[in-house]
Amino acid sequence: MAIFEIGRRGRKGDADGPTGDAARASWNTTRSGTAPSVSFAERLTVSFAFAAVLTCGVLAVVLGTVWQSQFSRYARTNMEQLANSTAAELGNRYERDGGWTAGVLSAVATASSVSTDVGMQVINQDGEVIYDDARLNKGGSSLEIESNHMPSADESLVTAPVVTASGEVVGTVRMWAFGSDSLLTHGDAEFLGRSYMALGVAAVVAVALSCVMGYLISRSLGHPIKRIAATAQRIRNGDLSARTNLQGYDEIGQLGATFDDMAANLEKDIKLEHRLTSDVAHELRTPLMAMLSTVEAMQDEVLPADQEHLAIVASETKRLARLVDAMLQLSRMENGSTRFEPEETDVVWLVRSIVESQEQLFADRELKLRFSDETGHRDCHAVMDADMIRQAVVNIMSNALRYTPEGGWVVVSVAQDRSDVMISVSDTGIGIAREDLNRVFSRFWRSDASRERESGGLGVGLALTKEIIDRHHGYVRVDSELGHGTTFTLYIPHTQPEPEKSKEPVAL
């Protein structure tokens, strides 16, 4: 395990260093082969099972209250219908026979024999029980069964008056279910029990299916997540080439694609950082070695300490100073510490003045420099920091000056549309290879062709130009053909957004 600890700083008055942990930090790689105690698949499966159990529990509570009451109401309705039909039959027979005869009571026995679970009593108009099958079993035995007694609670039985055709009430029929306080017969109770049993079986099946579905879904979700996690761990441990290679139009596919894009950019940035370190060392080493070799030669009296050799040292010193100044200026621009003062500017006048100031320099290199006004001689103004834009245009023109052969042309033009002002610098120089176009704005980058030329610049100008145009909320377009020339076009909006509250400038 690798550990990195930043340096400690002692507070004022503390000779032994800091007493707290504010100045300490650590970073370590991850241990390979480790896995969480509970996997994502297990958690998702348990979640599905818990959801199924919770759903079945809610369903059981609902059925236990609603279904039970509805079924009890259904049983009472059936019992009331049986009692009413029996009472109506008894009323008709009573009217026909003229009293409670054995023939009338035989109708009660017929109705009672419909169900062996139903108890029945007939009470005459004097309140006497003239028929009671609670003390007789359905086979005709006189054996008394305690469980068949009529319940005492009114809600456990139903009654129906026996009314003759003339409207006289001659008795009452009572009915109840044997062994039940809710008018449920053995058949009804058995049906209700089987319903609950079926619910239990359904709950078990639902939980089992939920576990299976949870496991399958967790595998389909967990596999790409594991790939992303494993790839992230490989990148964290230094393997910048690791990729998930996930594809798809869903969220996980987009996550994988975004992750791979981020990893590719990270790898590219780190490679550029390594190249930047090498390039900075090279750019600093070249003038330093030239100065060192010249000074040592003069010290050893190999070369005379005359104006010619001192001029070499001065030239390399100036080159080194320009490099450091360019790096400092770029850093300030990136940090936002450079003051940005946009104001309405006549772009045609500004660019024309830049071209006029550079004409002699191009002429000395035997290059033809020309300005082209492509605005149709219309008013062309934009809100910009004129000094920054001047520097950006000069940087591009300097590149054209370096990489355009003698006798070539450089054309600087100004155009505009409704939203942007376009400043273009076109040359007939060596051009830039297609694969190098996306790197021209990197610090210290120069194509191999340009590195072979003694006129090569510092490699910071285009990076600084990009920062300037970004500060103006614009962009830069590069069109080039190797061996035929390059065109850089700066797109600058006519207006700038309202500036945010300025922060404290960073001192560099």
C-alpha positions in Angstrom: 0.0 0.0 0.0 1.4 3.4 -1.1 1.1 6.3 1.3 1.6 10.0 0.4 1.8 12.6 3.1 2.0 16.3 2.4 4.7 18.3 4.3 3.9 19.6 7.7 3.9 23.3 8.6 4.3 24.6 12.1 2.1 27.3 13.4 3.6 30.5 14.7 4.9 30.0 18.2 4.8 26.2 17.9 8.3 24.9 17.7 7.3 21.2 17.4 5.0 21.7 14.4 1.2 21.6 14.2 -0.7 20.2 17.1 -3.8 19.3 15.0 -4.4 17.3 11.9 -5.0 20.2 9.5 -1.6 19.9 7.9 -1.7 16.1 7.5 -3.2 14.1 4.7 -2.9 10.6 3.3 -3.8 8.7 0.2 -3.6 5.0 -0.5 -4.4 2.7 -3.3 -7.2 0.2 -2.9 -6.7 -3.5 -1.9 -7.5 -5.7 -4.9 -9.8 -8.7 -4.5 -11.9 -7.1 -1.7 -15.6 -7.3 -1.8 -18.4 -5.8 0.3 -19.9 -7.9 3.1 -23.3 -7.7 1.5 -23.4 -7.5 -2.3 -25.7 -5.3 -4.3 -27.4 -8.4 -5.7 -28.2 -9.6 -2.1 -29.5 -6.2 -1.0 -31.7 -5.9 -4.1 -33.0 -9.5 -3.7 -33.8 -8.9 0.0 -35.5 -5.6 -1.0 -37.7 -7.3 -3.5 -38.6 -10.0 -1.0 -39.4 -7.5 1.7 -41.6 -5.5 -0.7 -43.4 -8.7 -1.5 -43.9 -9.6 2.1 -45.0 -6.1 2.9 -47.5 -6.2 0.0 -48.9 -9.6 1.2 -49.2 -8.3 4.7 -51.1 -5.3 3.6 -53.3 -7.5 1.5 -53.9 -9.9 4.4 -54.9 -6.9 6.7 -57.3 -5.6 4.0 -58.9 -9.0 3.4 -59.0 -9.7 7.2 -61.2 -6.6 7.6 -63.0 -6.1 4.4 -63.3 -9.7 3.1 -64.3 -11.0 6.5 -67.0 -8.4 7.1 -68.3 -8.8 3.5 -68.4 -12.6 3.8 -70.2 -12.4 7.2 -72.7 -10.0 5.6 -73.2 -12.4 2.7 -73.8 -15.3 5.2 -76.3 -13.3 7.2 -78.2 -12.4 4.0 -78.4 -16.0 3.0 -79.6 -17.0 6.5 -82.2 -14.2 6.4 -83.5 -15.3 3.0 -83.8 -18.9 4.3 -85.6 -17.7 7.5 -88.1 -15.5 5.5 -88.9 -18.3 3.0 -89.5 -20.8 5.8 -91.7 -18.3 7.7 -93.7 -17.6 4.5 -94.2 -21.3 3.9 -95.3 -21.8 7.5 -97.8 -18.9 7.2 -99.4 -20.4 4.2 -99.7 -23.9 5.8 -101.0 -22.4 9.0 -103.7 -20.5 7.1 -104.6 -23.7 5.3 -104.7 -26.1 8.3 -106.1 -23.5 10.8 -103.4 -23.9 13.4 -100.0 -25.4 14.4 -100.6 -29.0 13.3 -98.1 -31.7 12.6 -98.4 -31.1 8.9 -97.4 -27.5 9.4 -94.4 -28.4 11.5 -93.3 -31.0 8.9 -92.6 -28.1 6.6 -90.1 -26.8 9.3 -88.4 -30.2 9.3 -88.1 -30.1 5.5 -86.5 -26.6 5.6 -84.2 -27.7 8.4 -83.0 -30.7 6.5 -81.6 -28.4 3.7 -78.5 -27.8 5.8 -77.1 -29.9 8.7 -75.3 -26.8 10.0 -78.3 -24.7 10.5 -80.3 -24.6 13.7 -84.0 -23.7 13.7 -86.7 -22.8 16.2 -90.4 -22.1 15.8 -92.2 -20.1 18.4 -96.0 -19.7 18.5 -97.9 -16.6 19.2 -97.9 -17.4 22.9 -94.1 -17.5 23.0 -93.8 -21.3 23.4 -91.1 -23.2 21.4 -93.1 -25.7 19.3 -90.1 -26.8 17.3 -86.4 -26.9 18.1 -83.9 -29.0 16.2 -81.0 -27.8 18.4 -81.6 -30.8 20.7 -81.9 -33.3 17.9 -79.3 -34.4 15.4 -80.4 -34.6 11.8 -80.7 -38.4 12.0 -83.5 -38.2 14.5 -81.6 -39.2 17.6 -82.6 -37.5 20.9 -78.9 -37.0 21.8 -78.4 -33.5 23.1 -75.4 -31.7 21.6 -74.2 -28.8 23.7 -72.6 -27.0 20.8 -75.9 -26.9 19.0 -77.6 -24.7 21.5 -79.1 -21.5 20.3 -76.7 -18.6 20.8 -77.8 -15.9 23.3 -76.6 -12.9 21.3 -79.0 -11.4 18.9 -76.3 -10.7 16.2 -75.6 -14.5 16.1 -79.1 -15.4 14.9 -81.8 -14.2 12.5 -85.6 -14.1 13.0 -88.5 -13.9 10.7 -92.2 -13.5 11.7 -94.7 -16.1 10.5 -97.6 -14.1 8.9 -100.8 -15.5 7.5 -102.4 -14.3 4.3 -104.8 -12.2 6.4 -101.8 -10.4 8.0 -102.0 -12.1 11.4 -98.6 -12.8 13.1 -98.9 -16.4 14.4 -95.3 -17.1 15.3 -91.6 -16.5 14.8 -88.8 -18.5 13.1 -85.3 -18.3 14.5 -82.2 -19.6 12.7 -78.5 -19.8 13.5 -75.4 -21.7 12.5 -74.2 -24.5 14.7 -70.9 -23.7 16.4 -70.6 -20.2 15.0 -71.4 -16.8 16.4 -71.3 -15.1 12.9 -73.9 -17.2 11.1 -71.2 -19.1 9.2 -71.9 -22.7 8.4 -69.2 -25.3 8.4 -69.2 -25.0 4.6 -68.8 -21.2 4.8 -66.1 -21.5 7.4 -64.3 -24.1 5.4 -64.5 -21.9 2.3 -63.2 -18.9 4.2 -60.3 -20.9 5.7 -59.3 -22.2 2.2 -59.4 -18.6 1.0 -56.9 -17.6 3.6 -54.8 -20.7 2.9 -54.8 -19.8 -0.8 -53.7 -16.2 0.1 -50.9 -17.7 2.2 -49.8 -19.9 -0.7 -50.0 -16.9 -3.1 -47.9 -14.9 -0.6 -45.2 -17.6 -0.5 -45.2 -17.8 -4.3 -45.1 -14.0 -4.6 -42.1 -13.8 -2.3 -40.3 -16.6 -4.1 -41.0 -14.9 -7.5 -39.9 -11.6 -6.1 -36.6 -13.1 -4.9 -36.0 -14.7 -8.3 -36.9 -11.4 -10.1 -34.7 -9.4 -7.7 -31.8 -11.7 -8.2 -32.1 -11.6 -12.0 -32.6 -7.8 -12.1 -29.7 -7.3 -9.6 -27.5 -9.4 -11.9 -28.4 -7.4 -14.9 -27.9 -4.1 -13.0 -25.0 -5.2 -10.9 -22.8 -6.6 -13.7 -22.3 -3.2 -15.4 -22.0 -1.5 -12.1 -19.3 -3.9 -11.1 -17.5 -3.3 -14.4 -17.6 0.5 -13.7 -16.4 0.0 -10.1 -13.6 -2.4 -11.3 -12.6 0.0 -14.0 -12.5 3.0 -11.6 -10.4 1.0 -9.2 -7.9 0.1 -12.0 -7.7 3.8 -13.0 -7.2 4.8 -9.3 -4.4 2.3 -9.0 -2.7 3.8 -12.1 -4.0 1.8 -15.1 -5.2 4.8 -17.2 -6.0 2.6 -20.2 -8.9 0.8 -18.4 -12.3 1.2 -19.9 -15.8 -0.2 -19.2 -16.7 -0.6 -22.9 -20.4 -0.3 -21.8 -22.9 0.7 -24.5 -26.6 1.3 -24.6 -29.2 4.0 -24.7 -30.4 3.6 -21.1 -29.0 5.3 -18.0 -26.3 2.7 -17.3 -25.1 2.6 -20.9 -24.9 6.4 -20.8 -23.1 6.2 -17.5 -20.6 3.8 -18.9 -20.0 5.9 -22.1 -19.6 9.0 -20.0 -17.2 7.2 -17.6 -15.1 6.0 -20.6 -15.0 9.5 -22.0 -13.9 10.9 -18.7 -11.2 8.2 -18.4 -10.0 9.0 -21.9 -9.8 12.7 -21.1 -8.0 11.9 -17.9 -5.5 9.8 -19.7 -5.1 12.5 -22.3 -4.6 15.2 -19.7 -2.1 13.2 -17.8 -0.1 12.4 -20.9 -0.3 16.1 -21.8 0.9 16.9 -18.3 3.9 14.5 -18.7 4.6 16.0 -22.1 4.2 19.5 -20.6 6.8 18.7 -18.0 9.2 17.4 -20.7 8.6 20.4 -22.9 9.1 22.9 -20.2 12.3 21.2 -19.2 13.4 21.2 -22.8 12.4 24.9 -23.4 14.2 26.0 -20.2 17.2 23.7 -20.8 18.0 25.0 -24.3 18.7 28.7 -23.4 20.2 27.7 -20.1 22.7 25.3 -21.7 23.5 27.9 -24.4 24.3 30.5 -21.8 26.2 28.1 -19.6 28.4 26.8 -22.4 29.1 30.3 -23.6 30.0 31.6 -20.1 32.1 28.5 -19.4 34.0 28.9 -22.6 34.7 32.6 -21.8 35.8 31.6 -18.3 38.2 29.0 -19.8 39.4 31.7 -22.2 38.3 29.5 -25.1 36.1 32.3 -26.3 36.9 36.0 -25.7 34.5 37.9 -23.4 33.7 40.4 -26.1 30.4 42.0 -27.2 29.6 39.3 -29.7 29.6 36.5 -27.1 28.0 38.6 -24.5 25.2 39.3 -27.0 24.7 35.5 -27.3 24.2 35.3 -23.5 21.9 38.3 -23.5 19.9 36.8 -26.4 19.3 33.5 -24.6 18.5 35.4 -21.4 15.9 37.4 -23.2 14.5 34.2 -24.7 14.3 32.6 -21.3 12.6 35.7 -19.9 10.1 35.7 -22.7 9.3 32.1 -22.0 8.8 32.7 -18.3 6.8 35.8 -19.0 4.5 34.0 -21.4 4.0 31.2 -18.9 3.2 33.7 -16.2 0.8 35.6 -18.4 -1.0 32.3 -19.4 -1.2 31.3 -15.8 -2.7 34.6 -14.8 -5.2 34.4 -17.6 -6.3 30.9 -16.5 -6.6 32.0 -12.9 -8.7 35.0 -13.8 -6.3 37.4 -12.2 -5.7 39.4 -15.4 -7.9 42.5 -15.4 -10.6 42.2 -18.1 -11.7 45.6 -19.3 -14.1 45.2 -22.3 -15.3 48.3 -24.1 -16.9 49.0 -27.4 -14.2 48.9 -30.1 -14.1 49.5 -33.8 -12.8 46.1 -34.9 -11.8 47.1 -38.4 -9.7 50.0 -37.2 -8.1 47.8 -34.5 -7.1 45.0 -36.8 -6.0 47.4 -39.5 -3.6 49.2 -37.0 -2.2 45.8 -36.0 -1.5 44.9 -39.6 0.2 48.3 -40.3 2.4 47.9 -37.2 3.6 44.5 -38.4 4.1 45.3 -42.1 7.9 46.0 -41.8 8.5 42.9 -39.8 6.9 40.7 -42.5 8.7 42.6 -45.2 12.1 41.9 -43.6 11.2 38.2 -43.9 10.2 38.7 -47.5 6.6 37.9 -46.8 3.6 39.8 -48.2 1.1 41.0 -45.6 -2.3 42.3 -46.6 -5.5 43.4 -44.7 -8.9 42.6 -46.0 -12.1 44.3 -44.9 -14.9 41.8 -45.6 -17.6 43.7 -43.6 -18.8 45.5 -46.7 -17.4 48.7 -45.2 -20.2 48.7 -42.7 -19.9 49.7 -39.1 -18.2 46.8 -37.2 -18.1 47.3 -33.5 -17.8 44.8 -30.6 -17.4 44.9 -26.9 -13.9 43.6 -26.2 -10.7 44.2 -24.3 -8.7 45.7 -27.2 -5.3 45.0 -25.6 -6.1 41.3 -25.2 -7.5 40.9 -28.7 -4.4 42.8 -30.1 -2.2 40.2 -28.3 -4.3 37.3 -29.6 -4.1 38.5 -33.2 -0.3 39.2 -32.9 0.3 35.7 -31.6 -1.4 34.2 -34.6 0.4 36.5 -37.0 3.7 35.6 -35.3 3.0 31.9 -36.0 2.2 32.7 -39.7 5.5 34.7 -39.8 7.5 31.8 -38.5 6.0 29.0 -40.5 5.4 30.7 -43.9 8.3 30.3 -46.5 9.8 33.4 -48.1 7.6 34.9 -50.9 4.5 33.6 -49.2 1.3 35.5 -48.3 -0.4 36.3 -45.0 -3.9 37.8 -45.2 -5.6 39.3 -42.1 -9.4 39.9 -42.6 -12.4 41.1 -40.6 -16.0 39.9 -41.2 -19.1 39.8 -39.1 -22.6 38.3 -38.8 -25.5 39.0 -36.5 -23.8 37.5 -33.4 -20.1 37.4 -33.9 -17.1 39.4 -35.3 -14.7 37.1 -37.2 -11.0 38.0 -37.3 -9.0 35.6 -39.7 -5.3 35.1 -40.3 -4.6 33.0 -43.4 -1.1 32.0 -44.5 0.5 29.9 -47.2 2.8 28.2 -44.8 3.7 24.6 -44.0 0.3 23.8 -42.6 -0.8 21.5 -39.7 -1.5 17.7 -40.0 -5.1 16.6 -39.5 -4.2 14.5 -36.4 -2.5 17.5 -34.8 -5.3 20.1 -35.2 -6.9 19.3 -31.8 -3.6 19.9 -30.0 -2.5 23.2 -31.4 -3.8 25.1 -28.4 -1.9 22.9 -25.9 1.0 24.5 -23.9 4.4 24.1 -25.5 3.0 22.0 -28.4 4.5 22.3 -31.8 4.3 19.9 -34.7 7.3 17.9 -35.6 7.7 20.0 -38.7 7.8 23.2 -36.7 10.2 21.8 -34.2 12.7 21.2 -36.9 12.7 24.9 -37.8 15.0 27.3 -36.1 12.3 29.9 -36.1 10.1 27.8 -33.8 8.5 29.9 -31.1 7.9 29.1 -27.4 4.7 27.1 -28.0 2.7 29.2 -25.6 1.2 31.8 -27.9 -1.8 29.8 -29.2 -2.6 28.5 -25.7 -2.7 32.2 -24.5 -4.8 33.1 -27.6 -7.4 30.5 -26.7 -7.6 31.7 -23.1 -8.1 35.3 -24.4 -11.0 34.2 -26.7 -12.5 32.1 -24.0 -12.5 35.1 -21.7 -14.5 36.9 -24.4 -17.0 34.0 -24.6 -15.9 33.2 -28.1 -14.1 30.4 -29.9 -11.3 29.7 -32.4 -11.6 27.8 -35.6 -8.6 26.2 -37.4 -8.6 25.2 -41.0 -5.4 23.8 -42.4 -3.9 21.7 -45.2 -0.5 20.2 -44.8 1.9 22.0 -47.2 -0.6 24.6 -48.3 -1.3 26.8 -45.3 -3.4 27.5 -42.3 -6.3 29.8 -41.4 -7.1 30.8 -37.8 -10.4 32.5 -37.2 -11.3 34.2 -34.0 -15.1 34.3 -33.3 -15.9 37.1 -30.8 -19.5 38.0 -29.8 -20.6 41.6 -30.5 -21.6 42.0 -26.8 -20.4 40.5 -23.6 -22.6 39.2 -20.7 -22.8 41.2 -17.5 -19.7 40.5 -15.4 -20.1 38.6 -12.2 -18.9 40.1 -8.9 -15.1 40.2 -9.2 -13.1 38.0 -6.9 -9.9 38.9 -5.2 -7.1 38.7 -7.9 -4.7 35.9 -7.4 -1.2 37.2 -6.8 1.4 35.4 -8.9 
